[in-house]
Amino acid sequence: MDQQKLQPWQAKQSADLYGIERWGNDYFGLSNDGHVTAKTLNTEVALLDIVKGMVERDLQMPVLLRVENILDAQIKRLSEAFSDAINNASYTQPYHGVYPIKVNQQAQVVEEIADFGKRYHHGFEVGSKAEMIIALSTLEPGRLIVCNGYKDEEFIDLGLQALKLGFDCFFVIETPSELPIIIERSRAINVRPMIGIRIKMISQVSGHWNSTSGDRSIFGLTATQLIDVVDGLRQEGMLDCLKLMHCHLGSQIPNLEDIRNGVIEASRYYVDLVREGAALTHIDFGGGLAVDYSGIQSEDNHSRNYSLEDYCKTMVETLKATLDNEAIAHPIIVTESGRAVVAYASVLLFNILDTTTFESTVESLAEPGENPLLAKLRDVSNQLTKENIEQSYELVHQYRNQIRNGFKEGQVDLRCRATAENIFLDALHNIADVLDVMDEIPSTMEGLKLSLADIYYGNFSLFQSLPDIWAIDQLFPIMPIHRLDEEPSRQAILADITCDCDGKIDNFVGQTEPQKTLPLHPLKVGEEYYLGVFLVGAYQETLGDLHNLFGDTNVVSVRLNRDGSFDFVKEMIGDTIADVLSYVEYEPKQVELNYRNIAERAVQLGRITVAERQEMIKAFRASLQGYTYYEREH
């Protein structure tokens, strides 16, 4: 007998199984008693303890948990990694990060970044008038605001007024048509603008979002357009206003060499723009810093083959080498890291409501006079070997299908069919056991394990809280947050509670590559089973939709303390049914009135009593004010 099987399961085995130490970035870990912990400030707090605090506050699952310290720590790590790279390379200008508000516009997130980021001169990138309003009302004067995207007169006026207030506000020219508007409005308001210019990179990066770089990228000026803008500014006596050069290397770039090549190309543009007379003081490399969702440290779309320190060092040293060789002064380095700043700070927590298993429910014993096909099914299942496994796989399907066809034709009754399904499932599990000890799995049976996986039904909406899984096959780490000192004995996929076949997750972080099933524990009667989806802070909250009218979840922000305690900093109650109805143009008061009238007609027809009507209206009103997700009765 395998001696390892005799040893009790330990939490460190779960840590390896789910890869938490590979993708957790030192923010998440496992305690010896099998609880996932959030870690900052040299302390750690079990997520289950935070969940218990939620339950005490009557906050039902699902809940989006934000850990403010992790958000702070990522800003600190990014800023200090660039500072170290700058000092080690003897680079003469600082780093100023800007957070792209589009990545997560939620007020709690943006306000925390503004507050904590001020010690690192961290600013904002905005791409719309609404985001500009957020920046101007949240940041203090003196901070950097980079304005990207299409800009009308109102947008430009807001930025010019920001300059008067003391903000370092750059208008990045994305298309040549923006320049005349900037010139006209700056003269009307009598403010010298701070202008940036976005170059169209030809360096093509790898990764899921590689279409944001290269010749076919949507934004940026070609070499010809760059010269036209420079000449236009010179003609207007405003070339000294061109102070920032912007480029976008790409998004979620997994390969460090692609980043290096992009910086080299951008550096050449910078050198020649300076020689053209531009008074450049800043270079903005845009986004690109990847999050290692899978934790496998590779060039895979969901990973990266470099550390944060590698990223900063490569950027600084590559830029410095090019500029020093051309005797060009060093500019302030700007990046627009959004995903890497906010992804780690948010965790979607939900409970499992039910399961479906694909295995026999009762032992099917032979009975006198039963259908002969049942005996054939049993014989195949009982006589499995490595040598006959492919033939056996075909036979059990053949006999099961014959019984199903007989049922449709009225020749087989329901009880016989149910017995056949049980024997068939037993046979498939026996076949799967044989496959486990075979060196090579026959191609016809490669999907067998997945077809036998359990379905665990989670109390969440994929489309509302995890839209990137559905839309672009994004991979997020998912695991139980407790019971991790027990061996997870089930293999499962996850289904949400929407009425949609796409509302499922069947791609999970594995130890070396993604897996189609997730190891989970059997449910215990009367005990909640909680799962967490990690690294969901970027884009998911904004992109979610109202599929089946499931609204925003409850949101809780916590702050961890050095003594191992934690504080509930902010709570936001999720959407009620009335809220989501109003989003789709229903008036909740009118909805209730319509129901009251229907109930009154039922009284008049003698179907219900007046007292019953009042109880129905009371329950209906309570439902309107209730959570859109499944609620446990306490």
Secondary structure, 3 states (H helix, E strand, C coil): CCHHHHCCCCHHHHHHHHCHHHHCCCCEEECCCCCEEEEECCEEEEHHHHHHHHHHCCCCCCEEEEEHHHHHHHHHHHHHHHHHHHHHCCCCCCECCEEEHHHCCCHHHHHHHHHHHHHHCCEEEECCHHHHHHHHHHCCCCCEEEECCCCCHHHHHHHHHHHHHCCEEEEEECCCCHHHHHHHHHHHHCCCCEEEEEECCCCCCCCCCHHHCCCCCCCCECHHHHHHHHHHHHHCCCHHHEEEEECCCCCCECCHHHHHHHHHHHHHHHHHHHHCCCCCCEEECCCCECCCCCCCCCCCCCCCCCCHHHHHHHHHHHHHHHHHHCCCCCCEEECCCCHHHHHHHEEEEEEEEEEECCCCCCCCCCCCCCCHHHHHHHHHHHCCCCCCHHHHHHHHHHHHHHHHHHHHCCCCCHHHHHHHHHHHHHHHHHHHHHHHCCCCCCHHHCCHHHHCCEEEEECCCHHHHCHHHHHHCCCCCEEECCCCCCCCCEEEEEECCCCCCCCEECCECCCCCCECCEEECCCCCCCCCEEEEECCCCCHHHHCCCHHHCCCCEEEEEEECCCCCEEEEEEECCCEHHHHHHHCCCCHHHHHHHHHHHHHHHHHCCCCCHHHHHHHHHHHHHHHCCECCCCCCC
